[in-house]
Amino acid sequence: MREREGARGEAGGKRRAREEFGGVRAVLVMKFRHIGDVLLTVPTLRALRENFPGARISVLVNAGTEAVLAGNPLIDEVLVYERSVKEKGPVGRLRGELGLLGELRRRRFDMAVDLTGGDRPALLGLLCGARYRLGADPRGGGFAGKRFLYTHLAPYAGAMTHTVLRDLSVVRSFGLSTADLSVSIHPSRADEEAVEGLLKEGGVAPDEPFVHVHPTSRWFFKCWTNKGMADIMDRLQRAGVRAVVTAAPDATELSMVRSIKEQMGTRPVDLSGRLSLRQLAGLSRRAVVFFGVDTAPMHMAAAAGTPVVALFGPSGAFDWGPWDGGKASELAASPGAAFTTPYGSRSGNQGFGPHRVVQKPWECVPCGREGCERSGRSECLEGLTADEVWPVLEERVEAALRRL
């Protein structure tokens, strides 16, 4: 097993990487996390594509997250792990796991890259037959001896490291680097046409500017107050900018949107529950600004190139803040200290490129918990007022409108 220490020059690192990883024709990348996590792997996928231009690159993800990689030219296929296999009893689960392993072995992978850190990808990397198995140092996590299943272990990236760069460090530690740190998402033409049809149905003209508002999350400890969201959307629309609101097709999220609308004095365009993930990205691309909470649609909007204003509570912007790939590439290329995150403070309002994070500068923030005392309610979010949020959003909207 090879452990990586220190950093190499990019050109020399790539040359040594080609020598070290000879004969790589098929690469498996594993990310068993959520939608936003999967999307933020794109710079790592680019590093692999640039270093192995002729290889077949497959990405294995949880069911329900695959859409954010659809149409991405950096990869050849997306494989899906059906988490429902865990509910089929011992025999059914074993059959499902062996079926997945068989699919992987038939592809004859030369390299397996674990961007998850759990036990499953460590085992799959070994059992699928990959000669080179890359991962991050588990630092004692997982089962005994897990670290010895890898052939190449990257050092711990550090607590104050953005998720994009944490993933990238797994391959960059061994010379597999890229200068382009952009994250991209690829809605199809059909997705964009569907969005235009729904906007037209809602009375939005083809050239009319609007703000995409996504107030919900599957984790409600990340959500702001319904009253606050209602107030902000009213202010937007009274300023002459339409609010287009979205939510997942989930009963609880849809109920939240209904409550927000009931507290509004104006009427937004409501597309809640009506868009696929790629259509959601198409909507964000069409918007002048995205406004919402720390959730996958926030990352999708940033990947679509739309300025983001995001409300953060228990999560840290330093590792989950909206990403600007162009600015990040510039910072990473600058001489000096290693670039680990564009958000240098643990909490409080911060910005990166066209994006802004609004967060209380409290000592307990970010706690990384599911609400205060794990109650499902986050006082740091509930304590935000519309008067604190509005100036940040207003400035971003005015800046975007000036560019039209």
C-alpha positions as a printed NumPy array, in Angstrom:
array([[  0.   ,   0.   ,   0.   ],
       [  1.288,   3.413,  -0.945],
       [  0.629,   6.393,   1.309],
       [  1.07 ,   9.885,  -0.058],
       [  2.955,  12.631,   1.721],
       [  3.409,  16.224,   0.591],
       [  2.594,  17.748,  -2.801],
       [  4.1  ,  17.523,  -6.264],
       [  4.377,  19.977,  -9.118],
       [  1.473,  19.378, -11.49 ],
       [  3.506,  18.591, -14.628],
       [  5.929,  16.303, -12.825],
       [  3.11 ,  14.702, -10.888],
       [  1.178,  13.867, -14.062],
       [  4.269,  12.377, -15.665],
       [  4.964,  10.182, -12.655],
       [  1.285,   9.267, -12.448],
       [  1.322,   7.954, -16.029],
       [  4.34 ,   5.859, -15.139],
       [  2.839,   4.597, -11.888],
       [ -0.634,   3.782, -13.197],
       [  0.312,   2.003, -16.391],
       [ -2.233,   0.193, -18.539],
       [ -5.367,   1.783, -17.049],
       [ -8.19 ,   1.137, -19.515],
       [-11.209,   1.097, -17.186],
       [-11.815,   3.221, -14.076],
       [-14.543,   2.817, -11.45 ],
       [-15.437,   5.823,  -9.275],
       [-17.711,   5.19 ,  -6.276],
       [-19.764,   7.877,  -4.501],
       [-22.53 ,   6.458,  -2.282],
       [-23.849,   9.776,  -0.995],
       [-26.53 ,  12.334,  -1.802],
       [-27.32 ,  14.35 ,  -4.933],
       [-25.142,  17.358,  -4.166],
       [-22.217,  15.16 ,  -3.101],
       [-22.353,  13.302,  -6.417],
       [-22.439,  16.519,  -8.445],
       [-19.39 ,  17.918,  -6.654],
       [-17.248,  14.978,  -7.831],
       [-17.03 ,  16.505, -11.338],
       [-13.511,  18.022, -10.935],
       [-12.256,  14.629,  -9.745],
       [-13.842,  12.972, -12.782],
       [-12.149,  15.587, -14.979],
       [ -8.763,  14.806, -13.43 ],
       [ -9.251,  11.128, -14.237],
       [-10.381,  11.866, -17.795],
       [ -7.424,  14.171, -18.475],
       [ -4.94 ,  11.621, -17.164],
       [ -6.588,   8.591, -18.791],
       [ -8.134,  10.048, -21.979],
       [ -8.703,   6.662, -23.591],
       [-10.082,   4.865, -20.544],
       [-13.699,   3.918, -19.9  ],
       [-14.813,   5.803, -16.786],
       [-17.814,   4.449, -14.867],
       [-19.36 ,   6.098, -11.811],
       [-21.3  ,   4.038,  -9.26 ],
       [-23.828,   6.049,  -7.221],
       [-26.944,   5.561,  -5.12 ],
       [-30.251,   5.323,  -6.965],
       [-31.874,   8.732,  -7.215],
       [-28.618,  10.664,  -7.576],
       [-27.594,   9.592, -11.078],
       [-29.431,  12.348, -12.97 ],
       [-26.894,  15.042, -12.039],
       [-24.206,  13.169, -14.012],
       [-26.403,  12.403, -17.038],
       [-24.977,  13.821, -20.248],
       [-21.602,  14.61 , -18.681],
       [-18.935,  14.115, -21.384],
       [-16.244,  13.302, -18.813],
       [-17.675,   9.844, -18.118],
       [-18.871,   6.873, -20.128],
       [-21.589,   5.481, -17.892],
       [-23.361,   5.857, -14.571],
       [-24.04 ,   2.661, -12.625],
       [-26.741,   2.656,  -9.964],
       [-26.764,   0.962,  -6.575],
       [-30.331,   0.229,  -5.504],
       [-30.418,   0.942,  -1.783],
       [-33.768,  -0.84 ,  -1.57 ],
       [-31.817,  -4.103,  -1.712],
       [-31.206,  -3.631,   2.023],
       [-34.928,  -4.148,   2.66 ],
       [-35.205,  -7.509,   0.878],
       [-34.078,  -9.725,   3.736],
       [-30.776, -11.611,   4.025],
       [-31.226, -13.76 ,   0.906],
       [-32.56 , -10.951,  -1.274],
       [-29.86 ,  -8.573,  -0.13 ],
       [-27.111, -11.12 ,  -0.764],
       [-28.494, -11.769,  -4.23 ],
       [-28.55 ,  -8.036,  -4.973],
       [-25.036,  -7.412,  -3.685],
       [-23.632, -10.368,  -5.632],
       [-25.443,  -9.181,  -8.75 ],
       [-23.801,  -5.762,  -8.449],
       [-20.402,  -7.327,  -7.866],
       [-20.866,  -9.487, -10.954],
       [-21.655,  -6.39 , -13.033],
       [-18.478,  -4.739, -11.792],
       [-16.263,  -7.765, -12.402],
       [-17.542,  -8.098, -15.972],
       [-16.263,  -4.585, -16.68 ],
       [-12.708,  -5.576, -15.701],
       [-11.765,  -2.351, -13.951],
       [ -8.076,  -1.544, -13.622],
       [ -8.596,   1.264, -11.098],
       [-11.19 ,   1.846,  -8.368],
       [-11.502,   5.273,  -6.745],
       [-13.42 ,   5.481,  -3.459],
       [-14.866,   8.966,  -2.866],
       [-17.284,   7.746,  -0.189],
       [-15.126,   6.515,   2.647],
       [-17.516,   3.782,   3.784],
       [-16.91 ,   0.051,   4.053],
       [-18.85 ,  -0.973,   0.915],
       [-16.656,   0.857,  -1.645],
       [-13.495,  -0.394,   0.033],
       [-14.715,  -3.977,  -0.341],
       [-16.084,  -3.484,  -3.86 ],
       [-12.806,  -1.987,  -5.025],
       [-10.965,  -5.106,  -3.913],
       [-13.538,  -7.683,  -5.002],
       [-14.107,  -6.176,  -8.451],
       [-10.498,  -7.007,  -9.268],
       [ -9.053,  -3.499,  -9.688],
       [ -5.248,  -3.433,  -9.547],
       [ -5.126,   0.145,  -8.295],
       [ -7.44 ,   1.081,  -5.415],
       [ -7.411,   4.714,  -4.306],
       [ -9.067,   6.165,  -1.23 ],
       [ -8.645,   8.598,   1.645],
       [ -7.042,   7.52 ,   4.892],
       [ -9.921,   6.127,   7.028],
       [ -8.099,   7.259,  10.196],
       [ -9.301,   4.237,  12.148],
       [-12.847,   4.272,  10.79 ],
       [-14.584,   1.174,   9.44 ],
       [-13.669,  -2.431,  10.04 ],
       [-10.266,  -3.575,  11.266],
       [ -7.707,  -3.688,   8.479],
       [ -9.805,  -1.644,   6.059],
       [ -6.876,   0.59 ,   5.128],
       [ -5.027,  -2.431,   3.725],
       [ -7.69 ,  -2.955,   1.043],
       [ -6.348,   0.107,  -0.78 ],
       [ -3.161,   0.244,  -2.811],
       [ -2.975,   4.05 ,  -2.565],
       [ -4.138,   6.022,   0.489],
       [ -4.359,   9.813,   0.34 ],
       [ -3.713,  11.69 ,   3.595],
       [ -6.529,  13.321,   5.533],
       [ -7.405,  16.549,   3.709],
       [ -8.085,  18.547,   6.876],
       [-11.283,  19.791,   8.513],
       [-11.365,  23.184,   6.745],
       [-11.454,  21.691,   3.24 ],
       [-14.243,  22.125,   0.717],
       [-15.913,  18.914,  -0.435],
       [-14.811,  19.484,  -4.052],
       [-11.163,  19.639,  -2.982],
       [-11.54 ,  16.824,  -0.448],
       [-12.706,  14.486,  -3.218],
       [-10.044,  15.728,  -5.612],
       [ -7.299,  15.115,  -3.044],
       [ -7.901,  11.356,  -3.314],
       [ -6.504,  11.321,  -6.86 ],
       [ -4.4  ,  14.489,  -6.844],
       [ -2.268,  13.074,  -4.03 ],
       [ -0.904,  10.632,  -6.605],
       [ -0.363,  13.067,  -9.482],
       [ -3.803,  12.748, -11.093],
       [ -4.566,  16.448, -11.22 ],
       [ -6.493,  19.001, -13.259],
       [ -6.259,  22.779, -13.546],
       [ -9.996,  23.09 , -14.251],
       [-11.986,  22.945, -11.013],
       [-15.376,  23.747, -12.528],
       [-18.503,  21.755, -11.691],
       [-20.975,  21.359, -14.549],
       [-24.462,  19.975, -15.03 ],
       [-26.033,  19.128, -18.373],
       [-29.793,  19.528, -18.809],
       [-30.889,  18.354, -22.245],
       [-32.566,  20.492, -24.874],
       [-35.812,  18.681, -24.058],
       [-35.385,  19.607, -20.377],
       [-34.909,  23.269, -21.254],
       [-37.912,  23.261, -23.577],
       [-40.06 ,  21.7  , -20.847],
       [-38.969,  24.455, -18.454],
       [-39.818,  27.163, -20.98 ],
       [-43.254,  25.609, -21.437],
       [-43.945,  25.637, -17.702],
       [-42.704,  29.217, -17.355],
       [-44.956,  30.3  , -20.205],
       [-47.86 ,  28.522, -18.515],
       [-47.077,  30.541, -15.376],
       [-47.075,  33.805, -17.299],
       [-43.294,  34.321, -17.467],
       [-42.196,  35.822, -20.786],
       [-39.192,  34.274, -22.635],
       [-36.904,  37.207, -21.797],
       [-38.345,  38.029, -18.375],
       [-35.865,  37.906, -15.467],
       [-36.853,  35.926, -12.389],
       [-35.345,  34.495,  -9.223],
       [-35.458,  30.742,  -8.688],
       [-36.5  ,  30.164,  -5.063],
       [-36.085,  26.692,  -3.548],
       [-37.066,  27.004,   0.14 ],
       [-37.179,  23.32 ,   1.091],
       [-34.845,  20.455,   1.912],
       [-35.427,  16.833,   2.807],
       [-33.654,  17.771,   6.058],
       [-35.877,  20.346,   7.704],
       [-33.189,  21.456,  10.14 ],
       [-31.668,  23.166,   7.076],
       [-34.848,  25.119,   6.293],
       [-35.595,  28.741,   7.135],
       [-38.957,  29.909,   8.505],
       [-41.977,  29.895,   6.212],
       [-42.698,  33.475,   7.275],
       [-39.199,  34.575,   6.29 ],
       [-39.455,  32.944,   2.871],
       [-42.872,  34.52 ,   2.298],
       [-41.531,  37.959,   3.232],
       [-38.522,  37.695,   0.902],
       [-40.597,  36.535,  -2.078],
       [-43.046,  39.382,  -1.489],
       [-40.157,  41.866,  -1.446],
       [-38.798,  40.421,  -4.686],
       [-42.086,  40.64 ,  -6.509],
       [-42.897,  44.114,  -5.202],
       [-39.497,  45.154,  -6.56 ],
       [-40.645,  43.931,  -9.97 ],
       [-38.779,  40.609, -10.134],
       [-40.826,  37.426, -10.4  ],
       [-40.215,  34.602,  -7.902],
       [-40.43 ,  31.066,  -9.308],
       [-40.657,  28.58 ,  -6.442],
       [-39.762,  24.877,  -6.567],
       [-39.717,  21.904,  -4.211],
       [-39.318,  18.151,  -4.479],
       [-42.445,  16.035,  -5.192],
       [-42.631,  15.182,  -1.497],
       [-45.802,  15.696,   0.553],
       [-44.042,  17.476,   3.406],
       [-42.079,  19.806,   1.134],
       [-45.182,  20.613,  -0.901],
       [-47.044,  21.379,   2.316],
       [-44.272,  23.776,   3.308],
       [-44.601,  25.64 ,   0.007],
       [-48.37 ,  25.897,   0.476],
       [-47.814,  27.407,   3.925],
       [-45.334,  29.926,   2.515],
       [-47.761,  30.974,  -0.228],
       [-50.594,  31.38 ,   2.288],
       [-48.48 ,  33.959,   4.138],
       [-47.637,  35.951,   1.005],
       [-49.345,  39.079,  -0.226],
       [-48.218,  38.418,  -3.803],
       [-48.467,  35.278,  -5.913],
       [-45.301,  33.467,  -7.094],
       [-45.032,  31.096, -10.034],
       [-45.259,  27.695,  -8.342],
       [-43.515,  24.78 , -10.068],
       [-43.196,  22.705,  -6.891],
       [-43.118,  18.967,  -7.534],
       [-43.308,  19.418, -11.317],
       [-39.648,  19.276, -12.364],
       [-37.101,  16.505, -12.772],
       [-33.594,  17.131, -11.438],
       [-32.241,  18.096, -14.853],
       [-35.234,  20.353, -15.476],
       [-34.516,  21.97 , -12.123],
       [-30.998,  22.703, -13.385],
       [-32.483,  24.105, -16.58 ],
       [-34.711,  26.41 , -14.545],
       [-31.749,  27.643, -12.492],
       [-29.753,  28.32 , -15.654],
       [-32.616,  30.461, -16.935],
       [-32.881,  32.44 , -13.639],
       [-30.906,  35.598, -12.838],
       [-30.292,  34.432,  -9.235],
       [-30.973,  31.318,  -7.157],
       [-32.2  ,  31.822,  -3.581],
       [-32.585,  28.932,  -1.175],
       [-31.08 ,  26.819,   1.55 ],
       [-28.113,  24.477,   1.787],
       [-29.345,  21.647,  -0.405],
       [-28.694,  19.9  ,  -3.727],
       [-30.567,  22.465,  -5.879],
       [-28.185,  25.124,  -4.53 ],
       [-25.199,  23.17 ,  -5.862],
       [-27.028,  22.532,  -9.131],
       [-27.704,  26.246,  -9.591],
       [-24.05 ,  27.088,  -8.983],
       [-23.044,  24.378, -11.474],
       [-25.454,  25.909, -13.996],
       [-23.572,  29.206, -13.68 ],
       [-26.266,  31.101, -11.777],
       [-25.385,  33.418,  -8.849],
       [-26.502,  31.839,  -5.576],
       [-27.686,  33.339,  -2.3  ],
       [-27.851,  30.479,   0.199],
       [-29.01 ,  30.38 ,   3.81 ],
       [-26.772,  28.21 ,   5.99 ],
       [-27.439,  26.962,   9.492],
       [-25.736,  23.922,  11.082],
       [-23.602,  23.217,   7.978],
       [-20.274,  24.867,   7.264],
       [-19.847,  26.954,   4.134],
       [-16.153,  26.084,   4.253],
       [-16.958,  22.561,   3.074],
       [-20.42 ,  22.904,   1.483],
       [-20.669,  26.49 ,   0.216],
       [-21.745,  27.172,  -3.399],
       [-18.835,  26.58 ,  -5.765],
       [-17.47 ,  28.879,  -8.466],
       [-15.17 ,  26.748, -10.6  ],
       [-13.598,  29.611, -12.532],
       [-12.568,  31.522,  -9.439],
       [-11.48 ,  28.31 ,  -7.712],
       [ -9.216,  27.433, -10.645],
       [ -7.571,  30.862, -10.376],
       [ -7.015,  30.518,  -6.639],
       [ -5.619,  27.002,  -6.974],
       [ -3.132,  28.199,  -9.609],
       [ -1.91 ,  31.114,  -7.481],
       [  1.439,  30.738,  -5.7  ],
       [  1.447,  30.549,  -1.95 ],
       [ -0.356,  28.441,   0.599],
       [ -2.365,  25.433,  -0.539],
       [ -5.94 ,  26.258,  -1.559],
       [ -8.309,  24.244,   0.634],
       [-11.516,  26.309,   0.753],
       [-12.804,  29.601,  -0.662],
       [-14.798,  30.202,   2.535],
       [-12.218,  31.115,   5.129],
       [-14.49 ,  31.704,   8.138],
       [-16.22 ,  28.987,  10.105],
       [-19.477,  30.956,  10.145],
       [-21.078,  34.285,   9.266],
       [-21.847,  35.927,   5.927],
       [-19.31 ,  35.088,   3.216],
       [-18.96 ,  35.268,  -0.545],
       [-17.152,  33.427,  -3.304],
       [-17.27 ,  34.698,  -6.878],
       [-20.922,  35.525,  -7.646],
       [-22.212,  33.491,  -4.689],
       [-23.195,  34.611,  -1.191],
       [-23.792,  32.664,   2.017],
       [-25.981,  34.156,   4.759],
       [-25.341,  32.627,   8.18 ],
       [-25.377,  33.652,  11.815],
       [-21.849,  34.335,  13.171],
       [-22.585,  32.417,  16.347],
       [-19.928,  30.524,  18.268],
       [-21.899,  27.265,  18.005],
       [-22.177,  27.567,  14.196],
       [-21.581,  25.298,  12.378],
       [-22.347,  22.402,  14.689],
       [-22.982,  19.815,  11.955],
       [-25.957,  18.452,  13.888],
       [-29.538,  17.797,  12.886],
       [-30.792,  20.893,  14.644],
       [-30.114,  22.207,  18.146],
       [-29.628,  19.24 ,  20.476],
       [-30.614,  17.122,  17.438],
       [-34.168,  18.451,  17.752],
       [-34.704,  18.954,  14.018],
       [-34.948,  22.734,  14.588],
       [-32.02 ,  25.086,  14.052],
       [-32.131,  28.282,  16.088],
       [-29.328,  29.736,  13.96 ],
       [-31.686,  29.608,  10.96 ],
       [-34.868,  30.517,  12.791],
       [-33.035,  33.542,  14.205],
       [-32.312,  34.974,  10.75 ],
       [-34.647,  37.846,   9.88 ],
       [-35.824,  38.978,   6.467],
       [-34.11 ,  42.307,   7.152],
       [-30.777,  40.456,   7.429],
       [-31.346,  38.375,   4.31 ],
       [-32.927,  40.895,   1.957],
       [-29.95 ,  43.279,   1.444],
       [-27.747,  40.377,   0.354],
       [-30.305,  39.048,  -2.111],
       [-31.223,  42.523,  -3.352],
       [-27.576,  43.307,  -4.162],
       [-27.114,  40.051,  -6.085],
       [-30.329,  40.557,  -8.067],
       [-29.444,  44.15 ,  -8.941],
       [-25.955,  43.066, -10.041],
       [-27.437,  40.302, -12.215],
       [-29.976,  42.655, -13.799],
       [-27.214,  45.124, -14.694],
       [-25.503,  42.379, -16.698],
       [-28.569,  41.682, -18.847]])
